[in-house]
Amino acid sequence: QVQLVESGGGLVQAGGSLRLSCAASGSIFSINAMSWYRQAPGMQRELVAAISSGRTTSYADSVKGRFTISRDNAKNTVYLQMNSLKPEDTGVYYCNADIRGSLRRMEYWGKGTLVTVSS
């Protein structure tokens, strides 16, 4: 019964910043990788950023240098700091986590949080 809950989305002007949070809760033994995906209307879901349990990070080329992913293992939370936002960053942002629960290890998804960047 693991759940991921995103927060921090909203409306922001181009050039502005937002920080997304995703907290995992439930029967969690450990969390391996955590990541952020986004999906714009009519487009494929894409991986934005990922962070390993050892805090190794990776980013999509489109956000590199502007976004920063981080995690707080004590809180089972992953963050996405988004700076210098562009209209093309608009979309629903989803949290994903590879979690080992009481019985098994599997991927979980949050319901998403909407980010809208106006020009």
C-alpha positions as CSV (number, residue, x, y, z in Angstrom):
1,Q,0.0,0.0,0.0
2,V,2.8,2.4,-0.9
3,Q,1.7,5.8,-2.1
4,L,3.6,8.6,-3.8
5,V,2.1,12.1,-3.4
6,E,3.5,15.1,-5.5
7,S,3.1,18.7,-4.5
8,G,4.4,22.1,-5.6
9,G,3.0,22.4,-9.0
10,G,1.2,25.6,-10.2
11,L,1.3,28.5,-12.5
12,V,4.5,30.4,-13.0
13,Q,5.8,33.0,-15.5
14,A,8.6,32.1,-17.8
15,G,11.9,32.6,-16.1
16,G,10.4,31.8,-12.7
17,S,11.0,28.8,-10.4
18,L,9.1,26.0,-8.7
19,R,10.1,23.2,-6.4
20,L,8.2,20.0,-6.7
21,S,8.2,17.5,-3.8
22,C,7.2,13.8,-3.8
23,A,6.8,12.0,-0.6
24,A,6.5,8.2,-0.4
25,S,4.5,6.6,2.4
26,G,3.2,3.2,3.4
27,S,4.9,-0.1,4.0
28,I,8.4,0.8,2.8
29,F,11.6,-1.1,3.5
30,S,13.8,0.9,1.2
31,I,13.8,3.1,-1.9
32,N,16.2,2.6,-4.8
33,A,15.9,5.1,-7.6
34,M,13.5,8.0,-7.7
35,S,12.7,10.1,-10.7
36,W,10.5,12.7,-12.3
37,Y,8.7,12.4,-15.5
38,R,6.5,14.9,-17.4
39,Q,3.8,14.7,-20.0
40,A,2.4,17.5,-22.1
41,P,-0.9,17.1,-23.8
42,G,-0.7,14.9,-26.9
43,M,2.9,14.1,-26.2
44,Q,4.8,11.1,-24.8
45,R,5.8,10.9,-21.2
46,E,9.4,11.7,-20.9
47,L,12.0,11.2,-18.2
48,V,13.1,14.6,-16.8
49,A,15.5,13.6,-14.0
50,A,16.5,10.6,-11.9
51,I,18.5,10.1,-8.8
52,S,19.9,6.8,-7.4
53,S,20.0,5.7,-3.8
54,G,23.6,6.8,-3.8
55,R,22.5,10.2,-5.1
56,T,23.9,9.9,-8.6
57,T,21.8,12.1,-10.8
58,S,20.9,12.3,-14.5
59,Y,18.9,14.8,-16.5
60,A,17.2,15.2,-19.8
61,D,19.1,17.4,-22.1
62,S,16.2,19.9,-22.2
63,V,16.4,20.6,-18.5
64,K,20.1,20.2,-17.8
65,G,21.5,23.2,-16.1
66,R,18.1,24.5,-15.0
67,F,16.6,21.6,-12.9
68,T,18.1,19.9,-9.9
69,I,16.9,16.6,-8.4
70,S,17.6,15.8,-4.8
71,R,16.3,13.4,-2.1
72,D,15.9,13.2,1.6
73,N,16.1,9.6,2.5
74,A,15.0,10.2,6.1
75,K,11.8,11.6,4.7
76,N,11.4,9.2,1.8
77,T,11.1,12.3,-0.4
78,V,12.4,13.4,-3.7
79,Y,12.5,17.0,-4.9
80,L,12.8,18.7,-8.2
81,Q,14.0,22.3,-8.2
82,M,13.1,24.0,-11.4
83,N,14.7,27.3,-12.4
84,S,14.5,29.4,-15.5
85,L,11.3,27.8,-16.5
86,K,10.2,27.9,-20.1
87,P,6.7,27.5,-21.6
88,E,7.8,24.2,-23.0
89,D,8.3,22.9,-19.5
90,T,4.5,22.9,-19.1
91,G,3.0,19.6,-18.4
92,V,1.9,17.1,-15.7
93,Y,4.9,16.0,-13.6
94,Y,4.9,12.5,-12.2
95,C,7.0,11.1,-9.5
96,N,8.3,7.6,-9.9
97,A,10.1,5.4,-7.3
98,D,11.5,1.9,-7.2
99,I,10.5,0.8,-3.8
100,R,11.1,-2.4,-1.8
101,G,8.1,-3.0,0.4
102,S,7.3,-5.7,2.9
103,L,6.9,-8.4,0.2
104,R,8.4,-7.2,-3.1
105,R,10.2,-4.5,-5.0
106,M,8.3,-2.6,-7.6
107,E,7.8,0.7,-9.3
108,Y,5.2,3.2,-8.0
109,W,3.8,6.3,-9.6
110,G,2.2,9.4,-8.2
111,K,-0.9,10.9,-9.6
112,G,0.9,13.9,-10.9
113,T,1.1,17.6,-10.4
114,L,0.4,20.2,-13.1
115,V,3.1,22.8,-13.9
116,T,2.0,25.6,-16.2
117,V,4.6,28.1,-17.5
118,S,3.2,31.2,-19.1
119,S,5.1,33.4,-21.6
